[in-house]
């Protein structure tokens, strides 16, 4: 992200989303997380009423 000159706030936002995702699946080895877990996480965000932009940031 630094090489692409992302703003500091943008980097912090993406790191935050990544940490939230990884914390959700902390009992699973990262290499074992598959499409099903990703879809489940997105469903959780939708059920929590997160905005489309929030969800989009979560999956980039």
C-alpha positions in Angstrom: 0.0 0.0 0.0 2.9 2.3 0.6 4.2 1.7 -2.8 0.9 2.6 -4.3 0.9 5.7 -2.1 -2.3 5.0 -0.2 -3.2 7.6 2.4 -2.4 6.7 6.0 -6.1 6.7 6.9 -6.9 4.2 4.0 -4.1 1.9 5.2 -5.4 2.0 8.7 -8.9 1.3 7.5 -7.8 -1.8 5.5 -5.6 -3.1 8.4 -8.6 -2.7 10.7 -10.9 -4.7 8.4 -8.2 -7.4 8.0 -7.7 -7.7 11.7 -11.5 -8.0 12.3 -11.7 -10.7 9.7 -8.7 -12.6 11.1 -10.0 -12.3 14.6 -13.3 -13.9 13.5 -11.4 -16.9 12.3 -8.5 -17.0 14.8 -9.1 -20.7 15.5 -8.5 -21.5 11.8 -5.1 -21.6 10.2 -5.0 -18.6 7.7 -4.1 -20.9 4.8 -7.3 -23.0 5.6 -9.7 -20.1 5.3 -11.8 -20.7 2.2 -14.6 -19.1 0.3 -17.2 -20.4 2.7 -15.7 -18.5 5.6 -15.4 -15.4 3.5 -19.0 -15.6 2.5 -20.1 -16.3 6.1 -18.2 -13.2 7.3 -19.8 -11.1 4.6 -23.2 -12.4 5.7 -22.4 -11.4 9.3 -21.6 -7.9 8.2 -24.9 -7.7 6.2 -26.9 -8.9 9.3 -25.2 -6.3 11.4 -26.5 -3.6 9.0 -23.1 -2.5 7.7 -23.1 -0.2 4.7 -22.1 -1.4 1.2 -19.0 0.8 1.3 -18.0 -0.8 4.7 -18.5 -4.3 3.3 -16.5 -3.4 0.1 -13.6 -2.1 2.2 -13.8 -5.4 4.2 -13.1 -7.5 1.1 -10.4 -5.6 -0.7 
